[in-house]
Amino acid sequence: MSRPSHNLTLPAILFAALGAAGALNAETPVTPALDRPLALSETAADLQWGDCPAIFPPGCRISVLRGNPAEPGADVFLRVPAGYTIPAHSHTSAERMVLVSGQLDVTYAGHPTVSLQRGDYAYGPALLPHTARCNGTGACTLFIAFNAAVDALPFAGTL
């Protein structure tokens, strides 16, 4: 896979984007009313885990990291035990994912299965049915960022 080439560093890109978006500069005050930075570990004691939507068998857990799942832009951790199969489903939103722990085989309709290892990134287009299986000896934790509200729509067809 080819990677785009550019001469800008990530901080330069971020500063250029922020500066263009809102005239951010060294004199711009940071106020508590603005969005706050956040850093979380999948093992953080203060994460609140709940059951996944009812279309997923017991054992699937989800924790909202940022945002409101009923609105666009929520980020979540999704965790399943070793050997767990996430049933075929789709989302009305595209999803951007990073596997935080475990080994996860993901299959999107019409595409070959991809085996994700810790740290791997995956993208799933909106409405494209998919399934996944947590392989190996440990649980799989997946970071997922949604463009639209978080949902899971059952898919009864064959992938």
Secondary structure as a PSIPRED ss2 file (coil, helix, strand):
# PSIPRED VFORMAT (PSIPRED V4.0)

   1 M C   1.000  0.000  0.000
   2 S C   1.000  0.000  0.000
   3 R C   1.000  0.000  0.000
   4 P C   1.000  0.000  0.000
   5 S C   1.000  0.000  0.000
   6 H C   1.000  0.000  0.000
   7 N C   1.000  0.000  0.000
   8 L C   1.000  0.000  0.000
   9 T C   1.000  0.000  0.000
  10 L H   0.000  1.000  0.000
  11 P H   0.000  1.000  0.000
  12 A H   0.000  1.000  0.000
  13 I H   0.000  1.000  0.000
  14 L H   0.000  1.000  0.000
  15 F H   0.000  1.000  0.000
  16 A H   0.000  1.000  0.000
  17 A H   0.000  1.000  0.000
  18 L H   0.000  1.000  0.000
  19 G H   0.000  1.000  0.000
  20 A H   0.000  1.000  0.000
  21 A H   0.000  1.000  0.000
  22 G H   0.000  1.000  0.000
  23 A C   1.000  0.000  0.000
  24 L C   1.000  0.000  0.000
  25 N C   1.000  0.000  0.000
  26 A C   1.000  0.000  0.000
  27 E C   1.000  0.000  0.000
  28 T C   1.000  0.000  0.000
  29 P C   1.000  0.000  0.000
  30 V C   1.000  0.000  0.000
  31 T C   1.000  0.000  0.000
  32 P C   1.000  0.000  0.000
  33 A C   1.000  0.000  0.000
  34 L C   1.000  0.000  0.000
  35 D C   1.000  0.000  0.000
  36 R C   1.000  0.000  0.000
  37 P C   1.000  0.000  0.000
  38 L C   1.000  0.000  0.000
  39 A C   1.000  0.000  0.000
  40 L C   1.000  0.000  0.000
  41 S C   1.000  0.000  0.000
  42 E C   1.000  0.000  0.000
  43 T C   1.000  0.000  0.000
  44 A C   1.000  0.000  0.000
  45 A C   1.000  0.000  0.000
  46 D C   1.000  0.000  0.000
  47 L C   1.000  0.000  0.000
  48 Q C   1.000  0.000  0.000
  49 W C   1.000  0.000  0.000
  50 G E   0.000  0.000  1.000
  51 D E   0.000  0.000  1.000
  52 C C   1.000  0.000  0.000
  53 P C   1.000  0.000  0.000
  54 A C   1.000  0.000  0.000
  55 I C   1.000  0.000  0.000
  56 F C   1.000  0.000  0.000
  57 P C   1.000  0.000  0.000
  58 P C   1.000  0.000  0.000
  59 G C   1.000  0.000  0.000
  60 C C   1.000  0.000  0.000
  61 R E   0.000  0.000  1.000
  62 I E   0.000  0.000  1.000
  63 S E   0.000  0.000  1.000
  64 V E   0.000  0.000  1.000
  65 L E   0.000  0.000  1.000
  66 R E   0.000  0.000  1.000
  67 G C   1.000  0.000  0.000
  68 N C   1.000  0.000  0.000
  69 P C   1.000  0.000  0.000
  70 A C   1.000  0.000  0.000
  71 E C   1.000  0.000  0.000
  72 P C   1.000  0.000  0.000
  73 G C   1.000  0.000  0.000
  74 A C   1.000  0.000  0.000
  75 D E   0.000  0.000  1.000
  76 V E   0.000  0.000  1.000
  77 F E   0.000  0.000  1.000
  78 L E   0.000  0.000  1.000
  79 R E   0.000  0.000  1.000
  80 V E   0.000  0.000  1.000
  81 P C   1.000  0.000  0.000
  82 A C   1.000  0.000  0.000
  83 G C   1.000  0.000  0.000
  84 Y C   1.000  0.000  0.000
  85 T E   0.000  0.000  1.000
  86 I E   0.000  0.000  1.000
  87 P E   0.000  0.000  1.000
  88 A E   0.000  0.000  1.000
  89 H E   0.000  0.000  1.000
  90 S E   0.000  0.000  1.000
  91 H C   1.000  0.000  0.000
  92 T C   1.000  0.000  0.000
  93 S C   1.000  0.000  0.000
  94 A C   1.000  0.000  0.000
  95 E E   0.000  0.000  1.000
  96 R E   0.000  0.000  1.000
  97 M E   0.000  0.000  1.000
  98 V E   0.000  0.000  1.000
  99 L E   0.000  0.000  1.000
 100 V E   0.000  0.000  1.000
 101 S E   0.000  0.000  1.000
 102 G C   1.000  0.000  0.000
 103 Q E   0.000  0.000  1.000
 104 L E   0.000  0.000  1.000
 105 D E   0.000  0.000  1.000
 106 V E   0.000  0.000  1.000
 107 T E   0.000  0.000  1.000
 108 Y E   0.000  0.000  1.000
 109 A C   1.000  0.000  0.000
 110 G C   1.000  0.000  0.000
 111 H C   1.000  0.000  0.000
 112 P C   1.000  0.000  0.000
 113 T C   1.000  0.000  0.000
 114 V E   0.000  0.000  1.000
 115 S E   0.000  0.000  1.000
 116 L E   0.000  0.000  1.000
 117 Q C   1.000  0.000  0.000
 118 R C   1.000  0.000  0.000
 119 G C   1.000  0.000  0.000
 120 D C   1.000  0.000  0.000
 121 Y E   0.000  0.000  1.000
 122 A E   0.000  0.000  1.000
 123 Y E   0.000  0.000  1.000
 124 G E   0.000  0.000  1.000
 125 P C   1.000  0.000  0.000
 126 A C   1.000  0.000  0.000
 127 L C   1.000  0.000  0.000
 128 L C   1.000  0.000  0.000
 129 P C   1.000  0.000  0.000
 130 H E   0.000  0.000  1.000
 131 T E   0.000  0.000  1.000
 132 A E   0.000  0.000  1.000
 133 R E   0.000  0.000  1.000
 134 C E   0.000  0.000  1.000
 135 N E   0.000  0.000  1.000
 136 G C   1.000  0.000  0.000
 137 T C   1.000  0.000  0.000
 138 G C   1.000  0.000  0.000
 139 A C   1.000  0.000  0.000
 140 C E   0.000  0.000  1.000
 141 T E   0.000  0.000  1.000
 142 L E   0.000  0.000  1.000
 143 F E   0.000  0.000  1.000
 144 I E   0.000  0.000  1.000
 145 A E   0.000  0.000  1.000
 146 F E   0.000  0.000  1.000
 147 N C   1.000  0.000  0.000
 148 A C   1.000  0.000  0.000
 149 A C   1.000  0.000  0.000
 150 V C   1.000  0.000  0.000
 151 D C   1.000  0.000  0.000
 152 A C   1.000  0.000  0.000
 153 L E   0.000  0.000  1.000
 154 P E   0.000  0.000  1.000
 155 F C   1.000  0.000  0.000
 156 A C   1.000  0.000  0.000
 157 G C   1.000  0.000  0.000
 158 T C   1.000  0.000  0.000
 159 L C   1.000  0.000  0.000
